[in-house]
Amino acid sequence: MKTHSSEQAPALPAALLEDLTRSVAIQPAEQRESHFARVFESFRSMVGSSSFGTAAAAIAVLAVASSVVLRPDASPSRQDTFRGASAYSAADTTRVFLVGAPAGTLTELESTTDFEDGVFSSAATLLDTADLKGARVIVDFQSGVITGINTKGESVYHTDVPETSSGLALEIASVLTRL
């Protein structure tokens, strides 16, 4: 700081000037990794390790071996249904009876739906279904009512017959779920 115009600043030693330049020099800001980048890098190094590969192979071998040991006779047959091969019989099937159905309705339902084979039957009148045993769905086109009857012979659900065959299939499925 000059107090008089003829004064000069004192000389600065060269070593001090270099020291100050080094310590005050602008250093670039540290690049901080995002949390996602750190997690991804940790995951990548874990998956890339040989111990991860060994563990994955051991788990795969255990999964296959346990399924063979626990069920050695479990060779699936293409004939099985979701009920199992031995537990299913035709007597256990809930039947769907179409009473007074318009021509072609039975064929159309069998060909366009995913119901099991042999579920649908035709009946001329409602009296033809009165003596049947087991759970059943009766679609009476004469009265316009779909009725669900449980295994005890009790009527458990009623709904109207829809106008379209796709609506009919959905209503039959809905009644079947309520039995």
C-alpha positions as CSV (number, residue, x, y, z in Angstrom):
1,M,0.0,0.0,0.0
2,K,1.4,3.3,-1.0
3,T,1.1,6.2,1.3
4,H,3.2,8.6,-0.7
5,S,3.7,8.9,-4.4
6,S,7.5,8.4,-4.2
7,E,7.3,5.3,-2.1
8,Q,7.8,1.9,-3.7
9,A,6.5,-1.5,-2.6
10,P,9.1,-3.7,-0.9
11,A,10.6,-6.4,-3.1
12,L,9.0,-9.9,-2.9
13,P,11.2,-12.9,-2.7
14,A,10.9,-15.2,-5.8
15,A,10.4,-18.4,-3.7
16,L,7.5,-16.8,-1.9
17,L,5.9,-15.8,-5.1
18,E,6.1,-19.3,-6.5
19,D,4.8,-20.8,-3.3
20,L,1.8,-18.5,-3.3
21,T,1.1,-19.2,-7.0
22,R,1.1,-23.0,-6.3
23,S,-1.2,-22.8,-3.3
24,V,-3.6,-20.3,-4.7
25,A,-3.8,-21.7,-8.2
26,I,-7.3,-22.6,-9.2
27,Q,-7.7,-26.4,-9.0
28,P,-10.6,-28.0,-11.0
29,A,-13.6,-29.0,-8.8
30,E,-13.7,-32.6,-7.9
31,Q,-16.1,-34.6,-10.1
32,R,-18.6,-36.3,-7.7
33,E,-20.1,-39.5,-8.8
34,S,-23.9,-39.8,-8.6
35,H,-25.5,-42.3,-6.3
36,F,-26.8,-44.3,-9.2
37,A,-23.3,-44.4,-10.8
38,R,-21.8,-45.8,-7.6
39,V,-24.5,-48.4,-7.2
40,F,-24.2,-49.4,-10.9
41,E,-20.5,-49.7,-10.6
42,S,-20.8,-51.9,-7.4
43,F,-23.3,-54.1,-9.1
44,R,-21.2,-54.4,-12.2
45,S,-18.1,-55.4,-10.2
46,M,-20.2,-57.9,-8.2
47,V,-21.7,-59.6,-11.3
48,G,-18.3,-59.6,-13.0
49,S,-16.7,-61.5,-10.2
50,S,-16.0,-65.2,-10.4
51,S,-17.7,-65.9,-7.0
52,F,-21.0,-64.6,-8.4
53,G,-20.7,-67.0,-11.4
54,T,-20.0,-69.9,-9.0
55,A,-22.9,-69.0,-6.8
56,A,-25.3,-68.7,-9.7
57,A,-24.2,-72.1,-11.1
58,A,-24.6,-73.7,-7.6
59,I,-28.2,-72.3,-7.3
60,A,-29.1,-73.6,-10.8
61,V,-27.8,-77.1,-9.9
62,L,-29.6,-77.1,-6.6
63,A,-32.9,-76.1,-8.3
64,V,-32.7,-78.8,-10.8
65,A,-31.6,-81.4,-8.3
66,S,-34.2,-80.6,-5.8
67,S,-37.0,-80.9,-8.3
68,V,-35.7,-84.3,-9.4
69,V,-35.2,-85.5,-5.8
70,L,-38.6,-84.2,-4.5
71,R,-40.7,-85.5,-7.4
72,P,-38.8,-88.2,-9.3
73,D,-42.0,-89.5,-11.0
74,A,-43.1,-86.1,-12.2
75,S,-42.8,-86.5,-15.9
76,P,-45.7,-84.4,-17.1
77,S,-48.1,-85.9,-19.6
78,R,-49.7,-83.9,-22.3
79,Q,-53.0,-85.5,-21.2
80,D,-53.0,-83.8,-17.8
81,T,-55.3,-80.9,-16.9
82,F,-54.8,-78.3,-14.2
83,R,-56.7,-80.7,-11.8
84,G,-54.0,-83.4,-12.1
85,A,-54.0,-86.7,-14.0
86,S,-55.4,-89.0,-11.4
87,A,-57.8,-86.7,-9.6
88,Y,-60.0,-85.9,-12.6
89,S,-63.0,-87.8,-13.8
90,A,-65.8,-87.0,-16.0
91,A,-68.3,-87.3,-13.1
92,D,-66.6,-84.4,-11.4
93,T,-67.1,-82.0,-14.3
94,T,-69.7,-79.3,-13.9
95,R,-72.0,-79.6,-16.9
96,V,-73.6,-76.8,-18.9
97,F,-77.0,-77.6,-20.4
98,L,-78.4,-75.5,-23.1
99,V,-82.3,-75.8,-23.0
100,G,-84.1,-74.8,-26.2
101,A,-80.9,-73.3,-27.7
102,P,-81.1,-71.8,-31.2
103,A,-79.6,-73.9,-33.9
104,G,-75.8,-73.8,-34.0
105,T,-75.4,-72.3,-30.5
106,L,-73.9,-75.5,-29.0
107,T,-71.5,-75.9,-31.9
108,E,-70.5,-72.2,-31.8
109,L,-69.8,-72.4,-28.0
110,E,-67.8,-75.5,-28.3
111,S,-65.6,-74.2,-31.1
112,T,-65.0,-70.6,-29.9
113,T,-64.5,-71.1,-26.1
114,D,-61.8,-72.5,-23.9
115,F,-64.1,-74.7,-21.9
116,E,-63.1,-78.4,-21.5
117,D,-64.4,-80.9,-24.0
118,G,-67.8,-82.4,-23.2
119,V,-69.0,-79.7,-20.9
120,F,-71.8,-78.5,-23.1
121,S,-75.0,-80.6,-23.6
122,S,-78.4,-79.9,-25.2
123,A,-81.7,-80.5,-23.6
124,A,-85.1,-80.0,-25.2
125,T,-86.9,-78.9,-22.1
126,L,-86.1,-77.8,-18.5
127,L,-87.7,-81.1,-17.2
128,D,-84.9,-83.1,-19.0
129,T,-82.4,-81.5,-16.6
130,A,-84.4,-82.0,-13.3
131,D,-83.1,-85.5,-12.4
132,L,-79.4,-84.8,-13.1
133,K,-76.9,-85.0,-10.2
134,G,-73.9,-82.8,-9.5
135,A,-73.1,-79.1,-10.1
136,R,-74.5,-77.8,-13.3
137,V,-75.3,-74.6,-15.2
138,I,-78.6,-74.5,-17.0
139,V,-79.0,-72.0,-19.8
140,D,-82.7,-71.8,-20.5
141,F,-83.3,-69.9,-23.7
142,Q,-87.0,-70.3,-23.4
143,S,-87.2,-68.3,-20.2
144,G,-84.0,-66.2,-20.8
145,V,-82.4,-67.2,-17.5
146,I,-79.0,-68.8,-16.7
147,T,-79.1,-70.8,-13.4
148,G,-76.2,-72.1,-11.4
149,I,-76.9,-75.2,-9.3
150,N,-74.3,-76.5,-6.8
151,T,-73.5,-80.2,-6.0
152,K,-76.3,-80.2,-3.3
153,G,-78.9,-79.4,-5.9
154,E,-79.4,-75.8,-4.6
155,S,-79.9,-73.0,-7.0
156,V,-77.1,-70.5,-6.1
157,Y,-77.1,-67.9,-8.9
158,H,-79.4,-66.5,-11.6
159,T,-78.7,-64.1,-14.4
160,D,-80.2,-63.2,-17.8
161,V,-79.2,-64.8,-21.0
162,P,-77.1,-62.3,-23.1
163,E,-77.8,-61.6,-26.7
164,T,-74.4,-62.5,-28.2
165,S,-72.6,-65.8,-28.0
166,S,-69.4,-64.1,-26.7
167,G,-71.5,-62.6,-23.9
168,L,-73.1,-66.0,-23.3
169,A,-69.7,-67.6,-22.8
170,L,-68.7,-64.9,-20.3
171,E,-71.9,-65.3,-18.4
172,I,-71.5,-69.1,-18.2
173,A,-67.9,-68.6,-17.0
174,S,-69.2,-66.1,-14.4
175,V,-71.8,-68.6,-13.1
176,L,-69.2,-71.4,-13.0
177,T,-67.0,-69.3,-10.7
178,R,-69.9,-69.0,-8.3
179,L,-70.6,-72.7,-7.9
